[in-house]
Amino acid sequence: MELFSNSILSTKKLTQQNTFDSSKNILHIGFGIDARFALGMGVLMTSIILNNPERNIAFHVFTDELNSDDTKRLELLAQKDTVEITIYYINLSAFEKFPTSPGWSHATYYRFIMGERLYGIADKMLYLDADVLCVGSLDELLATNMEDNIILGIDDCMTDFDVKVKNLSIQNGHYFNAGVMYIDVNKWHNENIASRAIQMILEDPKKYTSLDQDVLNVLLDGKTKYVDIRWDHIYNMSFMNHKLPKKTMLIHYTGDKPWHRWTEHHFMVKRYYEYMQKSPWNDIPLTEPAHYKEKRKMAKSYKKRSLYLQAMKWYLNYIVARTKSKMGG
């Protein structure tokens, strides 16, 4: 398909010469991001390295843009002799016809092509969204017998699960979250998953409300082995009573992210900060609220900490910003 021939403009390997032993068994991990998620990806990489010290890890970063500071921080990670980092710079115009949404940019489709790009390089690949945090060893997941399946997946916890399964005519009764997938690259290639996924999303984009995730669930219906939710625990920081189950290894932050300043009141953010402080992104300030809805969240954050003066200040900022937005200012 033409998309594969012009989707990658260039590649850049950050690994220092003669430090990474490519002869050893390597864990290949892929990310598809735009520049906004570089911090999250960097903290996730750090958490994986720290919790899997015995593994050689090759990170594959598919992105349409990275700022120079983030590239330099990735170079610091690549100085470790167990780490290899390759950046694949995406031709964004190749994806301009693909539908997007407020929650998903074109970067969501980069996971279509990475399995194809790594064919011949890796037998298996772990795909991770950049808003995931690793808090334990991945050994058990990687040792799971995939049998004859193309991926290992984890059930999504969406509220309209049954409706989604019915509307997409999924036969196995499951719907996985595409933010964590352990992929058999050879089977992915042999089944032409990438080409078929691209064709499906372009032919009927309105049918797939969750975009590429819907498409992959249709294509991999009956070809997915489902593993325990602790490998992709969807965590919503809107709820203060959301406790983390024991033995959770991968935390997937949905909605607001732990690098947003308006989430700093949440008890789970402290755990994220611990990894952030051990990463090359340890001097990056938290993302400040910009949209009026985010300013309202900032007000609520201060209120939950009983800091009422600051809460009132941010609530007034929210009112002003919302009024300007409604007036087109």
C-alpha positions, 0 to 999 in steps of 0.5 A: 500500500502506498501509505507504507512507502511514504509514511516515514520520512527518516529514522534516527538511532540515538543509541551510543556506539558499541554499548547495546548488545543486539545479540541478546534477547531484546524486548521491542517496545513501540510508541506512537506519539505527537510532541504533546506526549513526549514527557509521558513517554519518557517517564514510561520508558524510565519506569520500564527500564527501572522495573526490568533491569535484566532486559535489553530494551529497544524502544521504537518511537513513531512521531511526526514531531519532537522538540529538541529538548525531548530528543536530548532527554531521550539521548540521555536514556539511550546512554544506558547499555541496555537501552536502544532508542530509534525515532521514526519521523512520520510524514503527517500528510500521509495521514491527512485523510484519516479521521481524528477526534478531540481525544485522538490525533493522527498519532493514534494511527501510527500503531498501524504501521509500526508492526509492519515497519518492525517486520524482519526486525522483531518477532514480537513487539509490545505496543504502549500508549504514552499515558501508561506507567510500568510499576513492575516486571513485564516477565510474566506477560512476555512469557505468556503463551500466545498460542495461535493468536496475533496479539495479547489484549486486555478488556476495556472497561468502557461503560457502553461495552455491550453496545460497542460489541453489538454495533461492531458485530464482534463475535468473541464477546470481548473488546480490548483497549488498544493502548496495551498490545503484545503483538506477534509481528510475523502474524500481524504481517502475514495477516495484512492487519495494517493494510486491512485496517487502513482500508477499513477506516478510510472506507467507512470512518463514521462507523468507527467511533473509537477510530483505530481501536474499533478497527483493530477489535474487528480485525482481531476478533477471534485472534486475540488472547485476553490476559488479566486486567493488571496488564492494562489497568485503566485508571481514572483520576476523576475518582479519589476512591479508585484504589489500585488492585494488587499485582497491577503492573501497567497503570493506564491513566485515562482522561486527565494525566498525572503530568497535568497540574490540576491532578496534583491533588490525587494520591496516585500522582505521587507514585508517578512523580517518583518515576518522573524524578528519576527520569531525564524529564525531572526538571519539566514543570507540570502542564498548566491549564489553558482551556477554560475547562482545565481552569475549572478543574484547577479550581476543583483541585484546590477545593479538594485540598481545602485551599479555598482562596486559590480555588476561588482565584481559579474559578474566577479565571475559569469564568473569564476564560469561558466568557471569552470563549463563548464570545469568540475571544 
